[in-house]
Amino acid sequence: MKSDQQHRLSGFFSKIITSSLLLGLSLRTKLIILMSMALVVFPWFSYQYLSRMEDFLVESQANAQLLTAEGISNLLNGRTDLFDDLPLSPEGYEQLFAHPLEKPVQIDGKDNDWEDILEYQVEFGGFNPQENNPDVSNQFYLVLGEYNDQIFTMLHVNDDKLVFRNRNILRLDMSDHIRIEFTGQEGTTKRYIITMTDPGVTTTYPMSDWRYAIGEAENRIQGFMTQTPAGYLVEFRIPRVLLGATPTFGLNVVDVDDIQTRSIESVTGTLPSDGREAFGLVVLKSPEVLKIVEGLGYSAANIQVIDRQGRIRADVGGNDDFRLRSKTVEPEGGVFKEALAGKPAYQRLYSEEESEVIIAAHPIVAEDEIIGAVILRQNTDEILELRRDSLNSIVNLFVLSIFIFIALILVFSVHLTGRISKLGTEATSSIDIYGRLKTNRLTSETSSGDEIGDLARSFSGMLNRLHQHTRFLENMPRTLRHEINNPLNTLSTSLQNLEAETSEPARTRYLDSAQRAVMRINEIVQNLADAASLEDALEADDLDVIDLHSLIENYIANCHISHPDRQFEYWGTRNQALCRVSDLRIEQLLDKLIDNAVDFSEVGSTINIDLNTDKDNLSLSITNQGPSVPEDRLVSIFDSMVSIRSKEARLHIGMGLYVVRVIAEHHGGSVSAANLPDGNGVTVSVNLPLYNPVKHVIAASG
């Protein structure tokens, strides 16, 4: 049932989360909602876990008690001799329990020896039936103990006027006295009177009609009397052998108040609960049963051994308060009935006084007959204390977690705000008031690995591209003026000379010069147009899987023809190097790299072409002997309209390496440049991804 409840609650939270995400709430609001629900769900699930754990522990304790009761009953199975000393049914009798004593009571008229069982004393009297009102003058308290076949008795008697026995009067019923009546060894009724001539040792006489003694004093019944503020206290002991096989025990307290008349004012006795004339039954614990149970050393619970008549034969374990409260549980009910029916059982009982108690009962069997039961009572205080401590720990942890969470959120918010503010300030300051870029990259947060780092790197890349485009636009007028002025001057001079010249050979020479100038201007315009539309053209290209090694070998063969004044050598792998590229664009890339290497090398020098592969990429390098590139220009030479050629060089507008970079990046690669270690040359490298059929299929299906 709890799992269904948890499932419903989880569904409820899921609906809340889904609805929150669909409502278009701000990110901050969604975060607050999610964290708040997390803080609520954690203690709720913790409580549910503790409840399930409590049920499990209670069930485990109940099973452990049942196993313990079964073990004790196995020790008592078949021991009918331990249960034969109390054959009489207790029905109709006031049950006077004689509790086992750890040591004998000193008969001195004091109650200091009774501390262990004083709480079990029974009240009698306290009511005047003739006047139908409470009367404490005939009230007394009785407690019984048993040690080594001796029955010890202590009486607290309320008596406002003590009348002691007059030694000169033979009648024994004319003073305050105590009457004892029981069935002896011969099965006959025995009567005794305990008399007091003064405080101190008492004297016990056998009686017939409660008036005159019928023999000498019974020295085996020893007693002692002391006065108390409310009356008197009497301690006495009776050998159990006097009581016979059936220990029936009747006791009356007789009150005489008038020392002159010595008439009996009241007789208060241990009458049976149903009002019949019968003795109060003294129920003794079985000593051997008690020794067996005590020998187990199990003190974590209260263990009772009860015979089939419901009489307690042994009662050990548990503290005094718990044992006293356990008497309120009727042995005839619940698990006791099931145990006497031959079925082991346990039950959980609740009360305000002792919270929860687990009672387990197991039958004691002798020759297929139930002769009693073992009842084991134990409260769940340890489990409840464990649950209470756990709840306290959860509450404390929850409160501490809230404070820590709030503190971390505040610190994280301040830190996050500072990072964003710093990034925003640097991004804003990268552009001046006229809208011109002041830098081509950002430094704040670009090395961070989180989303702010991604954002900073995106801004930095955007600034870099904008910076390149801005430099392209800024350099274009100056470059065009520089590059176009030369052919324009040549064209203008040729036209002037053509106009003034009359000879045909000279006119032809000037006309050729003018045509070359026009062609140079056309080439400049064409290069600019190609660079401007290169990105769009690349998007329209079809990509094919080609062997780059084979393509480079063929290209090098053509280089020997197109550049006879240079030597070309191939270094690198001889294996296939498959790439998914546009072969025309790769040839265009090689054209730009070879032209650049030729322009910066001496006639007759060697240009090295290197191709290497690793697991996922290939590297194409073009190395030429010649001047090195300034270190601060190794990155910028791949920008548009950037050139480091001398003024005497042939037509150039700084677009060659820019085209190389655009083609490489379009195919998922990159470019870089590095000076040779000796400073006498430059290596330009292009990195491209190798073709992987598996990754290509996955990307296509995705």
C-alpha positions in Angstrom: 0.0 0.0 0.0 2.9 2.3 0.8 4.5 1.6 -2.6 1.2 2.6 -4.3 1.1 5.8 -2.3 4.7 6.6 -3.2 3.9 5.9 -6.9 1.0 8.2 -6.8 3.0 10.9 -5.1 5.8 10.5 -7.7 3.3 10.9 -10.4 1.9 14.0 -8.8 5.4 15.5 -8.6 6.0 14.6 -12.3 2.9 16.4 -13.3 4.0 19.5 -11.4 7.4 19.4 -13.1 5.9 18.9 -16.5 3.3 21.6 -16.1 6.0 24.0 -14.8 8.2 23.3 -17.9 5.3 23.9 -20.2 4.1 27.1 -18.6 7.0 29.2 -20.0 8.2 30.1 -16.6 11.6 31.8 -16.2 14.6 29.6 -15.7 15.1 31.0 -12.2 11.5 30.2 -11.2 11.8 26.7 -12.6 15.0 26.1 -10.6 13.4 27.4 -7.4 10.4 25.0 -7.9 12.6 22.0 -8.6 14.9 22.6 -5.7 11.9 23.3 -3.3 10.3 20.0 -4.3 13.7 18.2 -3.8 13.9 19.6 -0.3 10.3 18.4 0.4 10.7 15.0 -1.2 13.9 14.1 0.7 12.4 14.2 4.2 9.2 12.6 3.1 10.9 9.6 1.5 13.2 9.5 4.6 10.1 9.2 6.8 8.6 6.5 4.6 11.8 4.6 4.8 11.9 4.9 8.6 8.3 3.7 8.8 9.0 0.7 6.6 12.2 0.0 8.6 10.2 0.3 11.9 7.7 -2.3 10.6 10.5 -4.6 9.6 12.2 -4.3 13.0 9.0 -4.9 14.9 8.3 -7.9 12.7 11.8 -9.2 13.3 11.5 -8.6 17.1 8.2 -10.5 17.1 9.7 -13.4 15.2 12.8 -13.4 17.5 10.5 -13.5 20.6 8.5 -16.3 19.2 11.7 -18.3 18.5 12.9 -17.6 22.1 9.5 -18.7 23.5 9.8 -21.8 21.3 13.3 -22.5 22.7 12.1 -22.2 26.3 9.1 -24.4 25.7 11.3 -27.1 24.1 13.2 -27.2 27.5 9.9 -27.7 29.3 8.2 -30.1 26.9 7.4 -33.3 28.6 8.2 -32.0 32.1 4.8 -32.7 33.7 6.5 -33.0 37.1 7.1 -29.3 37.0 3.4 -28.5 36.8 1.8 -31.2 39.1 2.1 -29.2 42.4 -0.9 -27.0 41.7 -3.7 -29.3 40.6 -6.5 -27.2 42.0 -8.3 -24.8 39.5 -8.0 -21.2 40.6 -11.6 -20.4 39.6 -13.6 -18.9 42.4 -10.6 -18.1 44.6 -8.8 -14.9 45.4 -5.4 -15.6 43.9 -2.7 -14.7 46.4 0.6 -14.8 44.5 3.6 -15.8 46.5 6.5 -14.1 44.6 9.9 -15.8 44.6 12.4 -14.1 46.9 16.1 -13.8 46.1 16.9 -14.2 49.8 15.0 -15.0 53.0 13.1 -12.2 54.8 14.3 -11.4 58.3 11.3 -11.6 60.6 11.7 -8.3 62.4 8.5 -6.4 61.7 10.1 -4.1 59.1 9.4 -3.9 55.4 12.9 -3.1 54.2 13.4 -6.8 53.1 10.3 -6.5 50.8 11.4 -3.8 48.4 11.7 -6.1 45.4 8.1 -7.2 45.6 6.5 -4.5 47.8 4.7 -3.1 44.7 2.7 -6.4 44.4 1.0 -6.0 47.7 -2.8 -6.5 47.6 -5.4 -4.3 49.4 -8.3 -5.9 51.4 -11.1 -4.3 53.3 -11.6 -0.6 53.3 -15.4 -0.9 53.2 -18.2 -1.2 55.9 -21.0 -3.3 54.4 -23.4 -2.5 57.3 -23.1 1.2 56.8 -22.4 1.0 53.0 -19.6 3.5 53.1 -15.7 3.5 52.9 -14.0 2.4 56.2 -10.2 2.5 56.4 -10.3 1.1 60.0 -10.7 -2.4 58.7 -8.2 -2.1 55.8 -5.0 -4.1 55.4 -2.4 -4.7 52.8 -1.0 -8.2 52.1 2.2 -9.3 50.2 3.5 -12.9 50.0 6.9 -14.2 49.2 8.4 -17.7 48.8 11.9 -18.9 49.5 13.2 -22.5 50.1 9.7 -23.9 50.8 8.9 -21.1 53.3 5.9 -18.8 52.7 6.7 -15.3 54.0 3.8 -12.9 54.8 3.7 -9.2 55.6 0.6 -7.4 56.7 0.1 -3.6 56.9 -3.0 -3.3 59.1 -4.9 0.0 59.6 -6.0 0.1 63.3 -6.6 3.3 65.3 -6.9 1.4 68.6 -4.6 -1.5 69.3 -5.8 -4.0 71.9 -3.2 -6.6 72.9 -3.9 -10.0 74.4 -4.2 -10.4 78.1 -2.2 -13.4 79.2 -4.6 -14.1 82.0 -7.5 -14.6 79.5 -7.7 -18.0 77.9 -9.9 -16.9 75.1 -7.7 -15.8 72.1 -10.4 -13.9 70.2 -10.6 -11.1 72.7 -7.8 -9.0 71.3 -6.5 -7.9 67.9 -5.3 -11.0 66.1 -4.8 -12.7 62.8 -6.6 -15.9 61.7 -5.0 -18.4 59.2 -7.0 -21.2 57.7 -5.8 -23.8 55.2 -6.0 -27.5 54.2 -3.2 -29.6 55.8 -1.4 -32.7 54.7 -4.2 -35.0 55.9 -6.7 -33.1 53.8 -8.3 -31.6 56.9 -8.9 -28.0 57.6 -6.3 -26.3 59.8 -6.9 -23.1 61.8 -4.3 -21.0 63.5 -4.4 -17.6 65.4 -1.5 -15.3 65.5 -1.7 -13.3 68.8 0.2 -10.4 70.2 0.7 -9.6 73.9 2.8 -6.6 73.0 5.0 -5.3 70.1 7.6 -8.0 69.3 7.5 -11.7 68.8 4.1 -13.1 68.1 2.7 -16.5 69.2 0.7 -18.8 67.0 -1.8 -21.4 68.4 -3.8 -24.1 66.7 -7.6 -23.5 66.9 -10.9 -25.2 66.4 -13.6 -22.6 66.9 -11.5 -19.4 66.9 -11.9 -19.0 70.7 -9.7 -21.5 72.5 -6.4 -23.1 71.6 -6.4 -26.9 71.2 -2.8 -27.5 71.9 0.6 -26.0 72.4 1.9 -23.0 70.4 3.0 -23.8 66.8 6.6 -22.8 66.8 7.0 -23.5 63.1 4.9 -20.4 62.3 7.2 -17.5 63.5 6.2 -13.9 63.5 7.1 -10.4 64.7 4.8 -7.3 65.2 5.7 -3.6 65.2 3.5 -0.6 65.7 3.1 2.0 62.9 1.4 5.4 62.8 -1.6 3.9 61.1 -1.8 0.6 63.1 0.7 -2.2 63.0 2.9 -4.4 60.8 3.2 -8.1 61.1 5.7 -10.4 59.4 5.4 -14.2 59.7 6.5 -17.3 57.9 4.8 -20.7 57.4 6.6 -23.8 56.2 5.1 -24.9 53.0 4.9 -28.5 54.3 2.0 -27.4 56.6 -0.1 -26.3 53.6 -0.4 -29.7 52.1 -0.5 -30.6 48.4 -3.0 -27.9 47.6 -1.7 -24.7 49.1 -5.0 -23.1 49.9 -4.5 -20.1 52.2 -7.2 -18.1 54.0 -6.3 -15.1 56.1 -8.5 -12.8 58.3 -7.6 -9.7 60.3 -9.7 -9.3 63.4 -10.1 -5.9 65.0 -10.9 -5.4 68.7 -11.1 -1.7 69.9 -12.7 -1.8 73.4 -10.2 -3.0 76.0 -13.0 -3.4 78.5 -15.6 -5.4 76.6 -13.0 -6.9 74.1 -15.7 -7.5 71.6 -14.9 -8.0 67.9 -15.5 -4.8 65.8 -14.7 -6.2 62.4 -13.2 -9.2 60.5 -11.6 -8.5 57.2 -10.4 -11.5 55.1 -9.1 -12.6 51.8 -12.5 -13.8 50.6 -12.9 -15.2 47.1 -14.0 -12.8 44.3 -17.4 -14.7 43.8 -18.4 -14.4 47.5 -18.4 -18.1 48.2 -17.0 -19.4 51.4 -13.6 -20.6 50.3 -10.0 -19.9 51.1 -7.9 -17.5 49.1 -5.6 -19.5 46.9 -1.9 -19.0 47.4 -0.3 -19.5 43.9 3.4 -20.4 44.2 5.9 -20.1 41.4 7.5 -23.4 40.5 11.1 -23.1 41.8 12.5 -25.6 39.3 10.7 -23.9 36.4 12.0 -20.6 37.6 15.6 -21.9 37.8 15.4 -23.2 34.2 14.1 -19.9 32.9 16.5 -17.8 34.9 19.4 -20.0 33.7 18.8 -18.9 30.2 20.1 -15.4 31.1 17.6 -13.7 28.9 16.8 -10.4 30.6 15.7 -8.3 27.6 12.0 -9.3 28.1 9.6 -10.5 30.7 9.2 -14.3 30.5 6.3 -16.0 32.1 5.6 -19.8 32.3 1.9 -20.4 32.8 0.1 -23.7 33.4 -3.1 -24.7 31.6 -5.2 -23.2 34.5 -3.6 -19.8 33.8 -1.4 -19.8 36.9 2.0 -18.1 36.7 4.7 -20.7 37.4 7.7 -18.5 36.6 8.1 -14.8 36.1 11.6 -13.4 35.2 13.2 -10.7 33.2 12.2 -7.1 32.5 12.4 -4.3 35.0 10.0 -4.1 38.0 7.9 -1.4 36.4 7.4 -3.4 33.2 6.6 -6.6 35.1 4.0 -4.8 37.1 2.4 -3.4 34.1 2.5 -6.7 32.3 0.1 -8.1 35.0 -2.6 -6.1 33.5 -2.6 -8.3 30.4 -5.0 -11.0 30.9 -3.3 -14.4 30.2 -6.6 -16.0 29.1 -6.9 -13.7 26.2 -5.3 -13.4 22.8 -2.1 -15.3 22.2 -2.5 -17.3 25.4 -5.7 -19.0 24.1 -4.0 -19.7 20.8 -1.0 -21.2 22.6 -3.2 -23.5 24.7 -4.9 -24.5 21.5 -1.5 -25.6 20.2 -0.7 -22.7 17.9 2.3 -20.4 18.5 1.3 -16.8 18.0 2.2 -13.2 18.8 0.4 -9.9 18.9 1.1 -6.2 19.3 -0.6 -4.3 22.0 -0.8 -0.5 22.5 -1.4 1.4 25.7 -0.7 4.9 27.0 1.4 3.6 29.9 3.8 1.4 28.0 3.3 2.4 24.3 3.7 -0.8 22.3 4.3 -4.3 23.6 4.9 -7.4 21.6 3.6 -10.6 23.3 4.7 -14.0 21.9 3.3 -17.3 23.2 4.3 -20.9 22.5 2.7 -24.0 23.9 4.4 -26.5 26.3 3.5 -30.1 25.3 3.7 -33.4 27.1 2.5 -36.6 25.4 0.4 -34.6 22.8 -1.3 -32.7 25.6 -0.9 -29.0 26.2 0.3 -28.5 29.8 1.1 -24.8 29.7 2.6 -22.0 27.7 5.6 -19.7 27.6 4.6 -16.1 27.3 7.4 -13.6 26.4 6.6 -9.9 26.7 8.9 -7.1 25.4 8.2 -3.5 24.5 9.5 -1.8 21.4 11.2 1.0 23.3 14.6 0.4 21.5 12.9 0.5 18.1 10.9 3.6 19.0 14.0 5.2 20.4 15.9 4.3 17.2 13.1 5.8 15.1 13.0 8.9 17.3 16.8 9.4 17.0 16.6 8.8 13.3 13.8 11.3 12.9 15.8 13.8 15.0 18.9 13.2 12.8 16.8 13.6 9.6 15.3 16.9 10.9 18.6 18.2 12.0 20.2 17.2 8.7 17.3 18.7 6.8 17.6 22.0 8.6 21.4 22.0 8.2 21.0 21.1 4.6 18.7 24.0 4.0 21.1 26.5 5.6 24.0 25.0 3.6 22.0 25.0 0.5 21.0 28.6 0.9 24.6 29.6 1.6 25.8 27.6 -1.4 23.2 29.2 -3.6 24.1 32.6 -2.4 27.8 32.0 -3.0 27.2 30.4 -6.3 24.9 33.2 -7.4 27.4 35.9 -6.4 30.2 33.9 -8.2 28.0 33.3 -11.3 26.9 36.9 -11.4 30.5 38.1 -11.1 31.6 35.8 -14.0 28.7 36.9 -16.2 29.3 40.6 -15.4 33.0 40.3 -16.2 32.2 38.6 -19.5 29.6 41.2 -20.3 32.0 44.1 -19.4 34.8 42.7 -21.7 32.3 42.0 -24.5 31.0 45.5 -24.3 34.5 47.1 -24.2 35.5 45.2 -27.3 33.6 47.7 -29.4 34.3 51.4 -29.3 31.6 54.1 -29.4 31.8 54.2 -33.2 31.0 50.5 -33.6 34.6 49.5 -34.5 36.2 46.3 -33.0 39.0 47.0 -30.6 40.1 43.3 -30.2 39.6 40.0 -32.1 39.2 37.8 -29.0 37.9 37.6 -25.4 40.1 36.4 -22.5 37.5 36.1 -19.7 36.0 32.6 -19.1 37.3 31.2 -22.4 39.1 28.5 -20.5 36.1 27.5 -18.4 34.5 24.1 -19.1 30.9 25.0 -18.4 28.2 26.8 -20.3 29.5 30.2 -19.6 32.9 29.1 -21.0 31.1 27.9 -24.1 29.3 31.2 -24.4 32.6 33.1 -23.9 34.3 31.0 -26.6 31.4 31.6 -28.9 31.6 35.3 -28.4 35.4 35.2 -28.9 35.0 33.2 -32.1 32.3 35.6 -33.3 34.6 38.6 -32.5 37.4 36.9 -34.4 35.3 36.4 -37.5 34.0 39.9 -37.3 37.5 41.2 -36.8 38.6 39.4 -39.9 35.7 40.8 -41.9 36.4 44.2 -40.5 40.0 44.1 -41.5 39.0 42.8 -44.9 36.7 45.8 -45.3 39.3 48.2 -43.9 42.2 46.8 -46.0 40.1 46.6 -49.2 40.3 50.3 -50.3 44.0 50.5 -49.5 44.8 47.2 -51.2 42.7 47.9 -54.2 44.2 51.4 -54.5 47.7 49.9 -54.3 47.0 47.0 -56.6 44.9 48.8 -59.2 47.0 52.0 -59.3 49.9 50.2 -60.8 48.0 48.7 -63.8 46.0 51.9 -64.1 49.2 54.0 -64.3 50.6 51.5 -66.8 47.3 51.7 -68.8 47.3 55.5 -68.7 50.9 55.8 -69.7 50.4 53.3 -72.5 47.4 55.1 -73.9 49.2 58.5 -73.8 52.2 57.0 -75.6 49.9 55.2 -78.0 48.3 58.5 -78.9 51.6 60.3 -79.5 53.4 57.4 -81.3 53.0 57.0 -85.0 55.2 54.0 -85.7 53.4 50.7 -85.9 55.8 48.6 -83.8 55.8 51.1 -81.0 52.0 51.4 -81.1 51.8 47.6 -80.9 54.1 47.5 -77.9 52.1 50.2 -76.0 48.8 48.4 -76.9 50.1 45.1 -75.5 51.1 46.9 -72.3 47.7 48.4 -72.0 46.1 45.0 -72.5 48.2 43.5 -69.8 47.2 46.2 -67.4 43.6 45.6 -68.1 44.1 41.9 -67.6 45.8 42.6 -64.2 42.8 44.7 -63.2 40.4 42.0 -64.3 42.4 39.4 -62.3 42.2 41.5 -59.2 38.5 41.9 -59.5 38.1 38.2 -60.2 40.1 37.2 -57.1 38.0 39.5 -55.0 34.8 38.0 -56.4 36.0 34.4 -55.9 36.9 35.1 -52.3 33.6 36.8 -51.6 31.5 34.0 -53.0 33.7 31.1 -51.8 31.6 30.1 -48.8 28.4 30.0 -50.9 30.2 28.0 -53.6 31.5 25.4 -51.1 28.0 24.8 -49.8 26.9 23.8 -53.3 29.7 21.3 -53.8 29.1 17.5 -53.7 31.4 15.6 -51.4 32.9 12.2 -52.4 35.2 9.7 -50.7 38.6 9.9 -52.4 42.1 8.7 -51.8 44.1 11.8 -51.0 47.4 10.0 -51.4 46.6 9.1 -55.0 45.3 12.7 -55.6 48.6 14.2 -54.3 50.8 11.9 -56.3 49.0 13.0 -59.5 49.2 16.6 -58.4 52.9 16.5 -57.8 53.4 15.1 -61.3 51.7 18.1 -62.7 53.7 20.4 -60.5 56.9 19.3 -62.2 55.4 20.5 -65.5 53.8 23.8 -64.3 56.8 24.8 -62.1 59.9 23.5 -63.9 62.2 25.9 -61.9 61.4 24.1 -58.6 62.0 20.6 -57.3 59.1 18.7 -55.6 59.6 15.8 -53.2 56.9 13.6 -51.5 57.4 12.5 -47.9 54.9 10.5 -46.0 52.6 7.5 -46.1 52.2 5.2 -49.0 48.9 3.8 -47.9 45.4 5.0 -48.7 44.2 8.2 -47.0 40.4 8.3 -47.6 38.6 11.6 -47.0 35.1 12.7 -47.8 35.9 15.9 -49.7 35.4 17.8 -52.9 38.4 16.9 -55.1 38.2 20.2 -57.0 38.4 22.2 -53.8 41.3 20.1 -52.5 43.1 20.8 -55.8 42.3 24.5 -55.3 43.7 24.3 -51.8 46.9 22.7 -53.2 47.2 25.4 -55.9 47.2 28.1 -53.2 49.7 26.3 -51.0 52.1 25.5 -53.9 51.8 29.1 -55.2 52.6 30.4 -51.8 55.6 28.0 -51.4 56.9 29.0 -54.9 56.5 32.7 -54.1 58.6 32.4 -51.0 61.3 30.1 -52.3 64.4 30.5 -54.4 64.6 29.2 -58.0 65.9 25.7 -58.0 65.0 25.0 -54.4 63.1 21.9 -53.2 59.5 22.0 -52.0 58.6 19.1 -49.7 55.0 17.7 -49.6 54.3 15.5 -46.6 51.2 13.3 -45.9 50.7 11.4 -42.6 47.7 9.8 -40.9 46.8 8.7 -37.5 43.6 7.0 -36.2 41.1 9.7 -37.1 43.0 12.5 -39.0 45.5 13.2 -41.7 48.1 15.9 -41.9 49.1 17.5 -45.2 52.2 19.7 -45.0 53.9 21.9 -47.6 57.5 23.0 -46.6 59.6 25.5 -48.6 63.1 26.9 -48.1 63.1 30.7 -47.8 62.3 33.6 -45.4 60.5 32.9 -42.2 57.2 34.4 -41.1 57.2 36.9 -38.1 56.0 35.1 -35.1 53.2 37.5 -34.5 51.9 36.9 -38.1 51.8 33.1 -38.0 48.1 33.1 -37.2 46.9 36.3 -39.0 48.4 35.2 -42.4 45.3 33.1 -42.9 43.0 36.1 -42.7 41.6 37.8 -45.8 43.7 40.4 -47.6 46.7 39.8 -45.4 50.1 39.5 -47.1 53.7 39.6 -46.1 55.2 39.7 -49.6 57.6 42.5 -50.6 56.4 45.3 -52.8 58.5 43.9 -55.7 56.5 40.7 -55.7 54.0 39.9 -58.4 50.3 40.7 -58.1 48.9 39.7 -54.7 46.0 40.8 -52.5 46.5 38.4 -49.6 43.6 36.0 -50.4 45.5 32.7 -51.1 46.0 31.4 -47.5 42.6 32.8 -46.6 41.1 30.5 -49.3 43.1 27.6 -47.9 41.7 28.2 -44.4 38.1 28.5 -45.7 38.3 25.2 -47.7 39.9 23.3 -44.8 37.4 24.5 -42.2 34.5 23.7 -44.6 35.7 20.0 -44.7 36.0 19.9 -40.9 39.7 20.6 -40.7 42.1 23.3 -39.7 45.3 25.1 -40.9 48.4 26.2 -39.2 51.9 27.6 -40.0 55.2 27.2 -38.4 58.8 28.4 -39.1 61.5 25.8 -39.5 63.8 25.3 -36.5 66.7 26.8 -38.4 64.7 29.8 -39.5 65.2 29.2 -43.2 61.7 28.2 -44.3 58.1 27.8 -43.4 55.8 24.7 -43.1 52.0 25.2 -43.7 49.9 22.3 -42.4 46.3 21.3 -43.2 44.6 18.8 -40.9 41.5 16.9 -42.3 39.4 14.1 -40.7 39.8 10.6 -42.2 36.7 8.9 -43.6 35.0 6.5 -41.1 32.2 4.5 -42.6 30.7 3.6 -39.2 30.5 7.2 -38.0 29.2 8.3 -41.4 26.3 5.7 -41.2 25.4 6.8 -37.6 25.5 10.5 -38.5 23.3 9.8 -41.6 20.7 7.8 -39.6 20.7 10.4 -36.9 
